């Protein structure tokens, strides 16, 4: 690593930032530019310090070649100071009314309440020609840059999520910033200006990432506290796959489809849990390009509103003090997940998909168990098929019951057991009963099985036929033959 001292005035730096674009403020490990926005007095005192010749901390930057003669400079520390000065020069805010006066060359100048253009010329020139102490680093790899940033800010009041950013590595820092700049986190989620200044949005995203890694990668966590987030950030440095990134991108894309505008329940404590619920709702075979999901975005939005209207009382018991504890976090995940699965009957749908329908060709070879219950293999197949189609048949099935097909005695094995169950009949009567029962039973089963396999009726036809067959008496021919 090579360190050099750069001799630039405020005017030089602003020209590099506005015109040449050779001064960059968006290095991935940098904080968001929100730290001083709501503290006008703090910003004003920096301007006063420069004009009064008070000590001002140095600026640190990374020097990178963009051509043989030209370089780009990325600010590692000093971003808030530089943007505060640039914004004041551009007239974006006046100095606070409590800003002290300043003495330059034995002349006293008032500063309070003034914009840059309202300042006396001597004050304007003093500000523009001020020189920061600037250190530039060359030939520094990502690991060294992260270490420098961490040490520079370790004694300053950075929040723990902000300290987590350099711990996760430059590549992951770029990825996390891209997620936070998307519409879901930047516009839809409910973060106050103070929360964003403390990087609570980044902390929330890292919590969701950690919970997803717990679900898919088996990552172990003890809580979702800021300290735990810092440990997690360090664990994913150079260890966050494209598959993990794509999953997170797809979840954010899905939630942007779910929420076209801000939702008051998308608060810091709920967002990671909602992201896990979205992951469940998307299913395993989703296609974001074709907008194909297990639960469509519109229906997820309906359920989300229902959940916080009807299930919130139980859920909020785990949102109070100690909500960052693992037990309470898992309980919130469980309650929201159970509601989602129950609302859309996802468990029943999964079970139905996993149970293969049993056709005549798939009937068990061993029919002894069915025979003990007095049911043949063909009857079992018809029963299974009837259950899977809500016991629906066609109009053709109605006619086939009235006019049974010719008897087929090729599979009479289970009927023998049924005949033997009548010990009071003599041999002659048994033979007649057996012959008639075999004939009509096999004919009926063959007809129903054939119709059920070859014809699919519409819902209205199925309903009409079901009501009809329930109301009608058994066919006359069958009744007479049985008698």
C-alpha positions, 0 to 999 in steps of 0.5 A: 500500500502507498499513502500520499498527501493530496493538496486540494482546496474545497474549490478543487474538490467541488470541481472534481465532484461536480464537473470531472466526476473524478471524486466519488462518494459512493464506495460500497462500504460508505454509509448513506448520505443521511447522517447530518441532514436533520442536524443543521446546527452540526452542519453549520458548526463545520462551516464555522470551524473552517472559517474560524480556522479550527481543526477539522479532521482529515479526509481519506480516499482510495486512489485508482487509475482510470487511464495512464494519466487520470485517476479516480478518488473514492472517499473512504472517510470524510464524506459527510464533511464534504457533502455538507460543504458542497450542499451549503455552497449550492444553496441547499440550506442556510446556516443555523441562527445559533451559528457564532460569528467569525473574525477574519483579519480583525473583522467580525462577520455574522453567519447566523441564518445566512445562505452561502450567497448571503455571506460576505465575499471574504467569508466566501473566499475563505471557505473556497480556498480552505485545504483539507488534509487529504490522504490517498491510498494506492495499491490497496486490496479490498481486505485492506480497505475494509480494515482501514475503514473499520479502524477509522470509524471504530472510535466514532459513533457508528451504529453496529449495522454500519460497522457490519458493512465493511465486515461482509466484504466489498462485493456483498456491500455492493449487493446489499446497497443494490437491494436497499436502493430498490423500491421495496426498501427505499419507498414501500417499507416504513422507515423513519429518517432517523432509522435510515440515518442509523442504517436500520434498513440495512440491519433489517435486510441483514436479519432477513438474510440471516433467517433465510440462511437459517432456513436453507443453509442451516445457519445457527443464530442465537438472536437477531440483535445488532451484535449477532448481525455483525457476526453474520456479516463477517460469516458471509464475507466471500461466502454468499453464493449467486443462488442466495443472491438470486433468491433474495432478489426474487423475494424483493421482486415478488414483494414489490408486486405485492405492495404497489404502495406503502403499507403501515405494517411493513415495519422494522420488526415485521419485514424479515418475517414477511420476507420469509412468508413471501418465500413460502408463498412463492413456492419451489417452482416459481417463475418471476418472468411469467409471474407464476407463483404458488400464491399470486401477489394479489392474493398474498396482499389480501392475506397480509391484510387479513393476518394483521386484522384477524391474527395480530393479537397472538402475533403481537405478544412476541413483538414486545420487550425482548423481541430480538430473542431467538424464541420470540423471533421463531414464534413470530415466524411460526404464527405468520407461516401457519396463518399463510398455510392455513389461509390458502390450504397449502398443506392440503394442496401439497398432500394432494400433489404427493398422493398419486391417483390409483388407476386400474393399471396401478392396482396392487398385485396382492388382493388378499387385503381387499378381499378380506373387506369384500372389495375387489381390486377393480372396485378399489381402483374405481373408489380411489378415482372417484375420491380424487375427482369428488365422486363425479361421473358423466351422463354416459355413466348414467346410461351405463348403469341402466344398461349393464355391459355383458358379464365378465367372469375373468376375475371372480377371485374375491367373489368366492369369499362373498358367497361363502359368507352365507352359510344358510343357503343350500348348494343349488341356491348358492350356485344361482346366487353366485352366478347372478351376483358375479354377472351383475357385479363384474358388469357394473364395475367394468362399466363404471371403471370404463366410464370414469377413465374415458370421460371427464365431465364439466363441473356443472354436469358432474354436479347435476349427475351427482344430484340425479343419481342420488335422487333416483332409485336403483335401475329396475333391471338390476333390482329384478335380477337381484331379487 
